[in-house]
Amino acid sequence: MDAVTNDDDAGGPRPEPGRGDDPAPAERPRTGEPGTEPRGEPDAASDGEAADAPAPRSRRRWLRWAAAGGAFVVLAATGIGAALYLRFEDNITTDTRTAEILKRYDKERPVPEVHDAQNVLLIGSDSREGDNRRYGEDDGQARSDTAILLHLSADRESATAVSLPRDLMVTVPRCVDRREGEESREQFAQFNWAYEFGGASCTIRTVEELTGIRVDHHLVIDFQGFKKLVNSVDGVEVCLPKPVVDRDAKLRLPAGRQTLRGEEALGYVRARHALGDGSDTERMERQQDFLASLFRKVRSTGVLMNPAKLVPVLDAATSSLTADEGLNSLTELYELVRGLRELPEEGLVFLTVPRQPYSQDPNRDELVQPEADRLFTLIRKDRPVDVVQRSEDAEDRQEADGARGERGTGDDDGPSEPTPTPTYSGATAEHAPCD
């Protein structure tokens, strides 16, 4: 597997804070070279834990080998031999730099509350490097065009995918600069700037700072990788309420149900101006619907047990992704996909973190509180997230919002009752396009 440094060591000029109409963050003084801070010696508690560790480690090692055997048996049963297995393993690009950087900040990171649950950060990069130059000049900068926090429940009976707006104004913590390897100070900036400042490690730290949720793994995909993945399943079905013509996104699509591939699929999930109200919120909802449709297609067409369909999907998926060391093998990806495959369609929930226009700039976003913190708490504690389908009319949404506002105030003099689980606007994977 190829190792990369998540662009942290890449050459080229440092990011300029004035690209587009983004607000320029505060000046970023440097404090030192990466890797110079001592990682410290284990304390007594750590030594004690280490003494008791062999049994859990043995169990994890056994589970890992069992998963490897299970993955290979499935692949062998579908006609995929050892040569292809190894080829797919070698396809995966491994991001080792992010883990090295995150170790420096380990004491600042959230502690998982439910250890068998998993949180995977999916990052769509707008890098213009290599084959992506066709989408704009490669100025050495890359931001997170899309960020989705995927939570897999401990029992693997539900999953929640939360989109984080790229225009969300957040506190970006201290990060190791992706160009110069020096540390930046904490600053208030737009969310997608975190990836430009420090790649995946800075984006992970920003998400953890924002949500209090420990990110266990991350996957990064760029424009070309996205197109390759969509084409490997022969396109994804979408539904348009009216025709779309968007010159910037190179889109010309009729109304109604249709299957999008390659360039059209990429344009569809990235477009803002010609679809809906032009907001980033609606763009994220469109991305969620697209992923739900992809999920349904992979499940319904038997991709995972059909060698003619599985081989191109595995080839595309493994060659399109940059993964951390915990997801950089076919075995580990197989375990992740298997967990999703066994979900009922109604168990996969998509939503956008509660947001509203930023008070200082309506072109930016800020969190809606306390709804956002309640959502993060549900995920931290591995509890289900209930959503009101986005297709419901405005009156039903207002009633749901009103009900949320009346819950859990704690101001009544009478006996207190358990606070009902909050409900959010979103969608599940069970609703097909045009439903």
JOVENWO-V499320 format. One record per backbone hydrogen bond with DSSP energy under -0.5 kcal/mol. NH is the residue of the N-H (numbers start at 1). CO is the residue of the C=O. Records with the same first field share a line. If there is no record, write none. Layout:
NH=CO ; CO
This chain:
2=90 ; 92
4=94
8=5
10=7
19=16
22=19
29=27
31=183
34=181
36=33
47=43
48=44
49=45
50=46
51=47
52=48
53=50
57=53
58=54
59=55
60=56
61=57
62=58
63=59
64=60
65=61
66=62
67=63
68=64
69=65
70=66
71=67
72=68
73=69
74=70
75=71
76=72
77=73
78=74
79=76
80=75
81=79
85=81
86=82
87=83
88=84
89=85
90=86
91=87
92=88 ; 89
93=321
94=2 ; 92
95=323
96=4 ; 94
97=4
100=96
101=97
102=98
103=99
104=100 ; 101
105=101 ; 102
106=103
108=105
109=105 ; 106
117=114
118=152
120=150
121=217
122=120 ; 148
123=121 ; 219
124=146
125=123 ; 221
126=143
132=129
133=130
134=131
135=132
136=133
139=137
144=192
145=124 ; 143
146=124
148=122
149=162
150=120 ; 148
151=149 ; 160
152=118 ; 150
153=151 ; 158
156=153
159=347
160=151
161=349
162=149 ; 160
163=161 ; 351
164=147
165=163
168=165
169=365
170=168 ; 189
172=170 ; 187
173=171
175=184
177=175 ; 182
178=197
181=177
183=32
184=175
187=172
189=170 ; 187
191=168
192=166
193=190
194=191
196=192
197=193
198=194
199=195
201=198
202=198
203=199
204=200
205=201
206=202
207=203
208=204
209=205
210=206
211=207
212=208
216=119 ; 214
217=119
219=121
220=322
221=123
222=320
226=222
227=223
228=224
229=225
230=226
231=227
232=228
233=229 ; 230
234=231
235=230
236=260
238=258
240=256
244=253
246=251
250=247
251=246
253=244
256=240
258=238
260=236
264=261
265=261
266=262
267=263
268=264
269=265
270=266
271=267
278=275
283=279
284=280
285=281
286=282
287=283
288=284
289=285
290=286
291=287
292=288
293=289
294=290
295=291
296=292
297=293
298=294
299=295
300=296
301=297
302=299
303=298
305=302
306=303
307=305
309=306
310=306
311=307
313=309
314=310
315=311
316=312
317=313
318=314
319=315
320=316 ; 317
321=317
322=220
323=93 ; 321
324=218
327=324
333=329
334=330
335=331
336=332
337=333
338=334
339=335
340=336
341=337
342=338
343=340
347=344
348=345
349=159 ; 347
350=427
351=161
352=425
353=163
356=366
358=361 ; 364
361=358
364=361
365=167
366=356
368=354
369=367
372=368
374=370
375=371
376=372
377=373
378=374
379=375
380=376
381=377
382=379
383=378
386=384 ; 422
388=424
389=387
390=426
392=389
397=393
398=394
399=395
400=396
401=397
402=398
403=399
404=400
405=401
406=402 ; 403
407=404
409=406
424=386
426=388
427=350
429=345 ; 348
431=428
432=430
435=432
